[in-house]
Amino acid sequence: MDKMMPSRRTDRKFMIQAIEAMRLSRSEHSNKADPLVGAVLVDRAGRVLARAYRGNFSVGEHAEFSVLEKIASHVDTAGLTLYTTLEPCTTRKPPKKPCAHRIVAKGIRRVFMGIPDPNPAIHGQGIDLLRRHDIEIQMFPPDLAEQICVENHEFIESFSRSTYVKSEAPAKPKAARTPTSEHFRGPSYEENRPISTTDLRDLSREAVEQYRKASGIKQTFASAALWHRFLQAGFLARVSDGKRLVPTLAGLVVFGNNPAIPLPQCKIKAQAFAGSPDEGGIPERAIGFAPADISGPLIDVIERIRRFFRRHVRKVPQIRGSKRVQTTEYPWEAVREAVVNALVHRDYQDGAHVFFQMFRDRIIVKSPGPPLPPLTMDKIKALEITAPLRRNPRVADAAHRLKYMDEWGTGIQAMIWRLKAHGLREPEFDFKDGFFIVTLYGRELTPISRRLKPELIALLTERQRKILDIMSKQGRVTSSQATRQWGITRETATTDFNKLIELDIVERKGVGRSTYYVLRTT
């Protein structure tokens, strides 16, 4: 590196200045989100020569244009460094000139970039163009890139329902088939795509180490032997020049420090609602996850979802043997199965996120993309899953090695078994608006007969079971209702209720003539 070039510490200072300038950006549209962009030009001695933001002089003018053509138009910029918060554009309507082309023409030596452009027409192209002209590219560190993503949330989200990026390699031709044929379409090749805007520094050492130990790999972190193994496993790829190793999409999903920076679809939107989806409701603020967008290596994402789940799930009583214990309303293992399946089997060509939504009476996990043929929704609902079909086999294999998945092909059955063992009803599966949806129902929507252990039900008379059924449907039962319903005395009704109270199934509310009985929820 040139001795007069800025140091790593001052590089960060100029990145922060670019972000500060970015926050002053002015939008030129009222009907769509425009990016917030800041740019800073620095000479070899580390002096700021120009700083600008989008719309600095005129609405719609790009920050790089303002820096290079207006503020520093009199400066010889050859060999200088530009810090910009967004990947420079490669397309503009004539006679305007794209910013990436201006940077090349001005002889800029180094460009520090905050995040890739989420626009599929530009994403990665500006970076490739600059590299082809031997301009050194470095990305902002994850903490600063995250600030840029937060500030540009609306702009990034405007592309979330489209395919986020175009493949950097020719698409694998699809075999001809009739629309009605039912054969295995094969895995997606999207997970093999190299992400040229990233490098090996974007991989989490902790995640790599956990995978290495779980897989019994002896090669040490960052060694040439380990990277060669990751190259063979499809977690790394060589870009077009054949020299540089970069993570593939699968590599970023499993090991990336923050894959949502180059790939905004690689995150989970976690939400907690006070009510039921039938009632609507406003998401509660999730302390510690604001905004509630969870991204990171696979192990970290699952752990953060677990903490989110533990924070918001209700604690409920459960009878185990002769003891009454407190437990979570849903078994975490079943919830984790739904989340892991969403991350492993989702369609990464779809720009949408995975959603994890907790309501008062259910948990909903939504992942982009339909079931992988020949699986259909009818087959899934009928549990006719005879073979493991994996849209993203490299991600699936990593999840299996990390012990986040049961034997391939048994995940849905294991989820159902765990819910039943916890006294909850079976989950429901649906495909709607481009999302595969798994719904786990809580106690409120589970029949009382499912919530009680067989040994507990065996202790009840037929009338006591019917009392519980009515209580489950109506919410409460009084002694007067019981006497009228079954033609029994008040003393007999009281005996029935006392038995249900003694078994910790029911609790008494009110006093005197206002007394009524409800199912225990705590």
WOJO-V750613 format. One record per residue. N is the residue number from 1. PSI is psi in radians with two decimals (none if undefined). NEAR is the number of other C-alpha atoms within 10 Angstrom. Layout:
N&PSI&NEAR ; N&PSI&NEAR
//
This chain:
1&2.46&6 ; 2&2.32&7 ; 3&-0.46&8 ; 4&-0.05&10 ; 5&2.65&18 ; 6&2.65&20 ; 7&2.99&13 ; 8&-0.66&8 ; 9&-0.77&8 ; 10&-0.51&12 ; 11&-0.80&18 ; 12&-0.66&17 ; 13&-0.74&12 ; 14&-0.54&24 ; 15&-0.76&26 ; 16&-0.68&19 ; 17&-0.66&20 ; 18&-0.68&26 ; 19&-0.72&26 ; 20&-0.72&18 ; 21&-0.68&23 ; 22&-0.70&27 ; 23&-0.20&16 ; 24&-0.01&16 ; 25&2.58&22 ; 26&2.30&20 ; 27&2.53&16 ; 28&-0.07&15 ; 29&2.53&10 ; 30&-0.21&7 ; 31&0.07&6 ; 32&2.82&10 ; 33&2.31&16 ; 34&2.67&19 ; 35&2.59&22 ; 36&2.15&26 ; 37&2.38&30 ; 38&2.59&32 ; 39&2.52&31 ; 40&2.29&27 ; 41&2.26&26 ; 42&2.42&20 ; 43&-3.09&20 ; 44&-0.43&14 ; 45&0.02&11 ; 46&0.39&17 ; 47&2.38&11 ; 48&2.11&15 ; 49&-0.51&16 ; 50&2.58&20 ; 51&2.34&27 ; 52&2.95&29 ; 53&2.91&29 ; 54&2.22&28 ; 55&0.36&20 ; 56&-0.81&21 ; 57&-0.80&14 ; 58&2.50&11 ; 59&2.26&13 ; 60&-0.27&15 ; 61&2.34&16 ; 62&2.62&25 ; 63&-0.73&30 ; 64&-0.69&30 ; 65&-0.79&24 ; 66&-0.69&22 ; 67&-0.87&22 ; 68&-0.60&27 ; 69&-0.24&14 ; 70&-1.06&13 ; 71&-0.76&15 ; 72&0.55&16 ; 73&-0.43&14 ; 74&-0.02&9 ; 75&2.46&13 ; 76&1.85&13 ; 77&0.05&21 ; 78&2.23&14 ; 79&0.07&15 ; 80&3.10&20 ; 81&2.33&25 ; 82&2.30&28 ; 83&2.10&28 ; 84&2.49&31 ; 85&-0.27&33 ; 86&2.55&27 ; 87&2.25&25 ; 88&2.51&31 ; 89&2.73&24 ; 90&-0.06&19 ; 91&2.33&16 ; 92&2.67&10 ; 93&2.28&7 ; 94&2.54&7 ; 95&0.20&6 ; 96&2.62&8 ; 97&2.29&14 ; 98&2.56&19 ; 99&-0.65&21 ; 100&-0.67&21 ; 101&-0.65&16 ; 102&-0.72&18 ; 103&-0.74&22 ; 104&-0.82&18 ; 105&-0.54&12 ; 106&-0.12&17 ; 107&0.40&16 ; 108&2.39&22 ; 109&-0.71&19 ; 110&2.50&20 ; 111&2.15&23 ; 112&2.23&23 ; 113&2.36&24 ; 114&-1.10&28 ; 115&2.70&26 ; 116&2.68&25 ; 117&2.24&26 ; 118&-0.16&25 ; 119&2.08&18 ; 120&-0.46&14 ; 121&-0.28&14 ; 122&-0.55&18 ; 123&2.07&23 ; 124&-0.34&25 ; 125&-0.67&22 ; 126&-0.72&23 ; 127&-0.81&25 ; 128&-0.72&17 ; 129&-0.80&16 ; 130&-0.71&21 ; 131&-0.62&15 ; 132&-0.38&12 ; 133&0.42&12 ; 134&0.56&13 ; 135&2.24&20 ; 136&2.25&15 ; 137&2.28&16 ; 138&2.52&16 ; 139&2.62&23 ; 140&2.64&20 ; 141&2.77&15 ; 142&-0.67&16 ; 143&-0.65&9 ; 144&-0.67&17 ; 145&-0.63&23 ; 146&-0.67&17 ; 147&-0.72&14 ; 148&-0.73&24 ; 149&-0.75&21 ; 150&-0.80&13 ; 151&-0.54&16 ; 152&0.43&18 ; 153&-0.84&15 ; 154&-0.70&15 ; 155&-0.79&19 ; 156&-0.74&20 ; 157&-0.45&18 ; 158&-0.30&14 ; 159&0.10&18 ; 160&-0.36&18 ; 161&0.04&14 ; 162&2.86&15 ; 163&2.15&16 ; 164&-0.77&24 ; 165&2.72&21 ; 166&2.61&16 ; 167&2.45&14 ; 168&-0.01&14 ; 169&2.72&11 ; 170&2.42&7 ; 171&2.51&11 ; 172&2.23&9 ; 173&2.47&6 ; 174&2.48&8 ; 175&2.49&7 ; 176&2.45&6 ; 177&2.73&10 ; 178&2.64&7 ; 179&-0.43&6 ; 180&-0.04&6 ; 181&2.53&10 ; 182&1.46&12 ; 183&2.91&11 ; 184&2.02&12 ; 185&-0.41&16 ; 186&2.86&15 ; 187&2.80&15 ; 188&2.45&17 ; 189&0.01&16 ; 190&-0.64&19 ; 191&-0.28&24 ; 192&-0.12&21 ; 193&2.22&23 ; 194&2.44&27 ; 195&1.65&26 ; 196&-0.23&21 ; 197&0.02&23 ; 198&3.02&22 ; 199&-3.02&18 ; 200&-0.39&16 ; 201&-0.26&13 ; 202&0.00&19 ; 203&2.43&24 ; 204&2.15&18 ; 205&-0.73&16 ; 206&-0.75&15 ; 207&-0.73&18 ; 208&-0.73&21 ; 209&-0.73&15 ; 210&-0.72&15 ; 211&-0.73&19 ; 212&-0.79&18 ; 213&-0.73&12 ; 214&-0.52&14 ; 215&-0.05&13 ; 216&0.50&10 ; 217&2.26&12 ; 218&-0.40&10 ; 219&2.46&14 ; 220&2.81&13 ; 221&2.40&14 ; 222&0.11&13 ; 223&2.69&10 ; 224&-0.61&11 ; 225&-0.70&13 ; 226&-0.78&17 ; 227&-0.60&19 ; 228&-0.70&16 ; 229&-0.73&15 ; 230&-0.58&15 ; 231&-0.74&18 ; 232&-0.60&11 ; 233&-0.14&16 ; 234&0.17&20 ; 235&-0.32&26 ; 236&2.79&26 ; 237&2.77&25 ; 238&2.35&16 ; 239&-3.13&17 ; 240&-0.52&12 ; 241&-0.19&8 ; 242&-0.02&8 ; 243&-0.65&8 ; 244&2.29&12 ; 245&2.32&20 ; 246&2.71&25 ; 247&2.56&30 ; 248&3.07&25 ; 249&-0.74&28 ; 250&-0.72&27 ; 251&-0.69&31 ; 252&-0.69&32 ; 253&-0.73&29 ; 254&-0.68&29 ; 255&-0.13&28 ; 256&2.37&28 ; 257&-0.77&22 ; 258&1.37&24 ; 259&-0.31&24 ; 260&-0.21&23 ; 261&-0.97&25 ; 262&-0.41&23 ; 263&1.46&23 ; 264&-0.36&22 ; 265&-0.21&27 ; 266&1.11&25 ; 267&2.88&23 ; 268&2.25&27 ; 269&1.92&19 ; 270&2.25&23 ; 271&2.52&23 ; 272&2.24&23 ; 273&2.54&20 ; 274&-0.52&16 ; 275&-2.71&16 ; 276&2.67&14 ; 277&-0.38&16 ; 278&-0.37&6 ; 279&-0.12&7 ; 280&-2.71&11 ; 281&2.79&13 ; 282&2.33&10 ; 283&2.35&15 ; 284&2.59&11 ; 285&2.20&13 ; 286&1.73&16 ; 287&2.26&10 ; 288&-0.18&11 ; 289&0.86&16 ; 290&2.06&10 ; 291&2.71&13 ; 292&0.95&18 ; 293&2.04&17 ; 294&2.10&21 ; 295&2.75&23 ; 296&-3.02&25 ; 297&2.74&23 ; 298&-0.79&23 ; 299&-0.64&19 ; 300&-0.71&19 ; 301&-0.80&20 ; 302&-0.70&20 ; 303&-0.70&12 ; 304&-0.61&17 ; 305&-0.67&20 ; 306&-0.76&16 ; 307&-0.70&14 ; 308&-0.79&22 ; 309&-0.85&23 ; 310&-0.58&13 ; 311&-0.62&13 ; 312&-0.24&18 ; 313&2.56&19 ; 314&2.59&16 ; 315&2.34&15 ; 316&2.74&15 ; 317&2.61&17 ; 318&2.38&23 ; 319&2.11&18 ; 320&1.87&11 ; 321&-2.11&9 ; 322&0.12&9 ; 323&2.58&10 ; 324&2.14&12 ; 325&2.80&11 ; 326&2.36&12 ; 327&3.03&16 ; 328&2.63&16 ; 329&-0.59&22 ; 330&2.54&24 ; 331&2.22&17 ; 332&-0.64&16 ; 333&-0.64&16 ; 334&-0.69&21 ; 335&-0.78&23 ; 336&-0.69&19 ; 337&-0.75&17 ; 338&-0.71&25 ; 339&-0.83&25 ; 340&-0.74&20 ; 341&-0.68&20 ; 342&-0.75&24 ; 343&-0.63&27 ; 344&-0.69&25 ; 345&0.03&24 ; 346&2.83&25 ; 347&1.89&25 ; 348&-0.11&27 ; 349&-0.34&19 ; 350&2.30&18 ; 351&0.02&21 ; 352&2.86&26 ; 353&2.94&25 ; 354&2.45&24 ; 355&2.35&21 ; 356&1.90&24 ; 357&2.17&20 ; 358&2.13&24 ; 359&3.03&21 ; 360&-0.61&18 ; 361&0.05&18 ; 362&2.87&20 ; 363&2.31&24 ; 364&2.26&22 ; 365&2.12&24 ; 366&2.27&26 ; 367&2.46&28 ; 368&2.43&27 ; 369&2.57&22 ; 370&2.99&20 ; 371&2.63&21 ; 372&2.09&20 ; 373&2.52&14 ; 374&0.14&14 ; 375&2.44&19 ; 376&2.92&16 ; 377&-0.66&16 ; 378&-0.72&11 ; 379&-0.68&13 ; 380&-0.78&15 ; 381&-0.55&14 ; 382&0.04&9 ; 383&0.61&12 ; 384&1.16&12 ; 385&1.70&17 ; 386&-0.23&10 ; 387&2.60&10 ; 388&2.00&11 ; 389&2.16&20 ; 390&2.06&22 ; 391&-0.63&24 ; 392&1.37&22 ; 393&-0.52&18 ; 394&-0.74&21 ; 395&-0.72&24 ; 396&-0.74&22 ; 397&-0.71&17 ; 398&-0.75&22 ; 399&-0.66&21 ; 400&-0.77&16 ; 401&-0.59&18 ; 402&0.06&17 ; 403&0.60&11 ; 404&-0.14&20 ; 405&2.54&22 ; 406&-3.03&16 ; 407&2.42&11 ; 408&2.32&14 ; 409&-0.08&15 ; 410&0.09&15 ; 411&-0.80&18 ; 412&-0.74&20 ; 413&-0.70&13 ; 414&-0.68&17 ; 415&-0.80&22 ; 416&-0.79&18 ; 417&-0.75&16 ; 418&-0.65&19 ; 419&-0.76&23 ; 420&-0.75&17 ; 421&-0.41&15 ; 422&0.02&21 ; 423&0.41&23 ; 424&2.79&27 ; 425&2.93&22 ; 426&2.64&18 ; 427&2.89&21 ; 428&2.59&14 ; 429&2.43&16 ; 430&2.82&16 ; 431&2.06&17 ; 432&2.36&11 ; 433&0.63&9 ; 434&0.06&14 ; 435&2.41&22 ; 436&2.15&21 ; 437&2.23&21 ; 438&2.21&22 ; 439&2.12&18 ; 440&2.16&24 ; 441&2.44&22 ; 442&-2.95&21 ; 443&-0.63&21 ; 444&-0.57&15 ; 445&0.26&14 ; 446&2.22&16 ; 447&2.53&16 ; 448&-0.53&21 ; 449&-0.46&17 ; 450&-0.47&18 ; 451&-0.37&20 ; 452&2.48&18 ; 453&2.58&17 ; 454&-0.67&10 ; 455&-0.47&12 ; 456&-0.74&14 ; 457&-0.59&15 ; 458&-0.38&11 ; 459&-0.12&13 ; 460&2.59&15 ; 461&2.91&11 ; 462&-0.68&10 ; 463&-0.70&13 ; 464&-0.61&17 ; 465&-0.67&18 ; 466&-0.60&15 ; 467&-0.75&22 ; 468&-0.67&24 ; 469&-0.80&15 ; 470&-0.70&14 ; 471&-0.67&18 ; 472&-0.64&20 ; 473&-0.71&12 ; 474&-0.32&10 ; 475&-0.59&13 ; 476&2.77&18 ; 477&2.46&20 ; 478&2.89&20 ; 479&-0.67&21 ; 480&-0.72&15 ; 481&-0.74&15 ; 482&-0.72&23 ; 483&-0.71&16 ; 484&-0.71&11 ; 485&-0.75&10 ; 486&0.09&12 ; 487&0.70&11 ; 488&2.88&13 ; 489&2.86&14 ; 490&-0.61&15 ; 491&-0.72&11 ; 492&-0.71&14 ; 493&-0.74&22 ; 494&-0.69&15 ; 495&-0.74&12 ; 496&-0.81&20 ; 497&-0.69&26 ; 498&-0.63&15 ; 499&-0.74&16 ; 500&-0.59&21 ; 501&-0.75&17 ; 502&-0.57&11 ; 503&0.11&17 ; 504&0.55&16 ; 505&-0.59&21 ; 506&2.69&20 ; 507&2.64&17 ; 508&2.40&17 ; 509&2.64&13 ; 510&3.13&9 ; 511&2.72&8 ; 512&-2.33&7 ; 513&-0.24&9 ; 514&0.15&8 ; 515&2.41&13 ; 516&2.96&18 ; 517&2.45&20 ; 518&2.81&20 ; 519&2.47&19 ; 520&2.40&14 ; 521&-0.19&15 ; 522&none&11
//
